[in-house]
Structure formats: structure tokens, C-alpha cells
Amino acid sequence: PNEYLIAGNRAESWAALEELHVQGKLKAIGVSNYTPAHMRELIQSCKIPPAVLQVEFHPRLCQTELRKVCEEYEVCFQAYSSLGKGELVTDSVVLEVSKNCERTPAQVLLRWAVQQGVPVLPKSSNPDRIKDNARLFDFTLSDTDMDRLSALDCEHKYCWDPSEVV
Ligand SMILES: NC(=O)c1ccc[n+]([C@@H]2O[C@H](COP(=O)([O-])OP(=O)(O)OC[C@H]3O[C@@H](n4cnc5c(N)ncnc54)[C@H](OP(=O)(O)O)[C@@H]3O)[C@@H](O)[C@H]2O)c1
């Protein structure tokens, strides 16, 4: 509904979270699906800055500007849909890198993010895949492979486009 798409609602929601934080009921507060404009608006008006921003992030959506904003304001930039909702595991570049480093395509996609200091939260309903997706800290992607993956950036969104929210 339109009423949720206005800045006033964001400000009111954030003030409520701040209040709960002050009361000690919330240890950390953050936002999701904020654009650079939403982040600047929040940082300028908040009493307590957000601890985290959770957004869609993968090689086809590198979020360069948003990552800079988070770095500037010391907000943890956190990835969702790192596997492109599962669709990126069949990308030809991802498959080539996967072959080079003898890791699964999902591990390549997740390692690409964590190697840049970005925490990930992949979803799987399969216990073997969950274990496989967690094995990210015993290998490194070469600079060449990192660059090849980052070169896939094309602003592609598997989920939705938060810039539509005014
Ligand atoms: N803040 C937000 O607005 C927002 C929006 C979207 C998502 N999220 C969060 O982010 C999490 C992950 O995002 P997501 O579910 O959109 O996408 P994702 O993690 O990129 O992809 C999940 C899909 O990948 C498949 N998959 C997982 N591991 C795999 C592997 N090793 N090999 C092949 N396929 C694999 C899964 O299938 P199987 O289950 O069959 O393994 C599932 O279909 C969500 O659970 C949610 O917590 C947050």
C-alpha cells in the first residue's frame, strides 16, 4: 500500500526501533532493501545509526554505490540471494571458476562475497547443501577469478527493485 512507501513511515518505524534499543529490548537494529538515498536519509535523521543493511548482492548486482555508503557510515553490508535464488549456479563464468578452484558453484558465489568482507545468508532446504555452503573458509579465489565474477555486474535483480520505493 502507498502509505508504506513514504519517508514518514520509515522515520516512524526507525524511531520505534530506536526506542526499543534504548529500552534494552533490542541489541542491534538495522534495515533491509534500502537504497543509497534511503540510507542517507536515515543516517541524517537518526539518533542511533543502523548496525546492518541487508540487500540483494551477487556478481550480477555488485551494489558499488551502496557498499560505499555503508563503508562511509560504518554500517555492516550484508548479502541476501547470493546464489541468485539458485539461478546463478548455472552461470557459465561461475561454472568455469568452479572448475578452476575445484569448489561447487554455490561455494564460489558465497566465497566471492565473503572474500570482500560481505557476510552471506544463503538459503537451502537440503542438509548436504547447507553443509557445502558453509565450507567457505579453507580456500581463496584468485584475483583473476574475483575480477571475472565481478565483471558480471549488470544491475540484475532476482528479487525486486527497492528504488521504486520513494
Ligand atoms: N531482506 C529481504 O528482503 C530478503 C529477501 C530475499 C531473501 N532474504 C534472505 O536471504 C535468504 C536467501 O535468499 P534467497 O532464498 O532469495 O536466495 P539464495 O540463497 O540465493 O538461493 C536459494 C536457492 O538456491 C538453492 N541452493 C542453495 N544451495 C545450493 C547449492 N549448493 N547448489 C545449488 N542450489 C542451491 C536453493 O534450493 P534448495 O533449497 O533446494 O537447496 C534455493 O532454491 C532467504 O532465506 C532470506 O533469509 C532476505
The ligand as an ORCA input file, in Angstrom:
! r2SCAN-3c Opt
* xyz 0 1
  N      15.641     -8.959      3.414
  C      14.981     -9.376      2.360
  O      14.137     -8.667      1.780
  C      15.289    -10.723      1.805
  C      14.861    -11.053      0.503
  C      15.189    -12.313     -0.007
  C      15.898    -13.217      0.770
  N      16.284    -12.863      2.040
  C      17.025    -13.824      2.897
  O      18.081    -14.406      2.195
  C      17.972    -15.827      2.205
  C      18.494    -16.375      0.909
  O      17.924    -15.731     -0.219
  P      17.130    -16.495     -1.386
  O      16.447    -17.706     -0.842
  O      16.339    -15.478     -2.117
  O      18.237    -16.924     -2.407
  P      19.601    -17.775     -2.468
  O      20.149    -18.129     -1.132
  O      20.422    -17.044     -3.454
  O      19.095    -19.101     -3.221
  C      18.304    -20.074     -2.647
  C      18.083    -21.147     -3.705
  O      19.327    -21.743     -4.057
  C      19.263    -23.152     -3.970
  N      20.552    -23.617     -3.443
  C      21.046    -23.447     -2.191
  N      22.261    -24.020     -2.075
  C      22.546    -24.567     -3.292
  C      23.651    -25.281     -3.799
  N      24.707    -25.571     -3.026
  N      23.610    -25.697     -5.091
  C      22.551    -25.416     -5.867
  N      21.476    -24.719     -5.453
  C      21.463    -24.300     -4.169
  C      18.125    -23.429     -3.004
  O      17.487    -24.639     -3.320
  P      17.343    -25.826     -2.205
  O      16.576    -25.259     -1.047
  O      16.600    -26.893     -2.972
  O      18.745    -26.230     -1.816
  C      17.175    -22.257     -3.241
  O      16.308    -22.553     -4.324
  C      16.493    -16.097      2.477
  O      16.267    -17.337      3.094
  C      16.137    -14.931      3.399
  O      16.516    -15.241      4.735
  C      16.010    -11.643      2.549
*
